Amino acid sequence: MGKDSKTYRKPTLDKDLDKFGYMEEATTVLGRGIAAPGLALLFVVVCAFVAAGYVTGQSGAAVTVAAVVIGAYMALNIGANDVAN
């Protein structure tokens, strides 16, 4: 007589792809929160390596590298304060 009364069921592949979509969205949301501190840490580490490259073998090299790390951290704080104002 008419139409088939079977209900439509999602195939397993569609369900799995939906799960991957949710996981991708969650990763994107969490990654945005970690990106800024990660870049700041990368900046400080690069500054330390550059400073260490310049002062390797000289007396007081550790103090100079520590001063550069503190200076890089302060530069990030000053920049963040300027953006906030």
C-alpha positions as CSV (number, residue, x, y, z in Angstrom):
1,M,0.0,0.0,0.0
2,G,2.2,2.7,0.7
3,K,5.4,3.8,2.2
4,D,7.7,1.6,4.2
5,S,7.4,2.3,7.9
6,K,11.1,1.7,8.6
7,T,12.8,4.4,10.6
8,Y,16.1,5.9,9.3
9,R,19.1,4.9,11.2
10,K,22.5,6.6,10.9
11,P,25.2,4.4,9.6
12,T,28.1,3.7,11.8
13,L,30.5,5.7,9.7
14,D,28.4,8.8,10.1
15,K,28.4,8.4,13.8
16,D,32.2,8.0,13.9
17,L,32.7,11.1,11.6
18,D,30.5,13.1,14.0
19,K,32.7,12.1,16.9
20,F,35.8,13.2,15.0
21,G,34.0,16.5,14.3
22,Y,33.4,17.1,18.0
23,M,36.9,16.1,18.8
24,E,38.3,18.6,16.2
25,E,36.1,21.4,17.6
26,A,37.2,20.7,21.2
27,T,40.9,20.6,20.2
28,T,40.5,24.0,18.4
29,V,38.8,25.6,21.4
30,L,41.5,24.3,23.8
31,G,44.3,25.1,21.5
32,R,43.4,28.8,21.3
33,G,43.8,29.1,25.1
34,I,47.3,27.5,25.0
35,A,48.6,29.3,21.9
36,A,49.4,32.7,23.5
37,P,51.3,31.4,26.5
38,G,53.1,28.9,24.3
39,L,54.3,31.7,22.0
40,A,55.4,33.8,24.9
41,L,57.5,30.9,26.3
42,L,58.9,30.3,22.8
43,F,60.0,34.0,22.7
44,V,61.7,33.8,26.0
45,V,63.5,30.6,25.1
46,V,64.7,32.0,21.8
47,C,66.0,35.1,23.5
48,A,67.9,32.9,26.0
49,F,69.5,30.9,23.2
50,V,70.5,33.9,21.2
51,A,72.0,35.5,24.3
52,A,73.8,32.3,25.1
53,G,75.2,32.2,21.6
54,Y,76.7,35.7,22.0
55,V,78.2,35.3,25.5
56,T,79.4,31.6,25.5
57,G,82.8,31.3,26.9
58,Q,82.8,34.7,28.6
59,S,82.8,35.4,32.3
60,G,79.4,36.1,33.7
61,A,77.6,34.4,30.8
62,A,75.0,32.8,33.1
63,V,74.1,36.2,34.6
64,T,73.8,37.7,31.2
65,V,71.5,35.0,30.0
66,A,69.4,35.3,33.1
67,A,69.2,39.0,32.6
68,V,68.1,38.5,29.0
69,V,65.4,36.1,30.1
70,I,64.1,38.5,32.7
71,G,64.2,41.3,30.2
72,A,62.2,39.3,27.6
73,Y,59.6,38.5,30.3
74,M,59.4,42.2,31.2
75,A,59.1,43.1,27.5
76,L,56.1,40.8,27.2
77,N,54.5,42.3,30.3
78,I,55.0,45.9,29.1
79,G,53.6,45.0,25.7
80,A,50.5,43.3,27.3
81,N,50.0,46.4,29.5
82,D,50.1,48.7,26.4
83,V,47.5,46.5,24.7
84,A,45.3,46.6,27.8
85,N,45.4,50.4,28.0
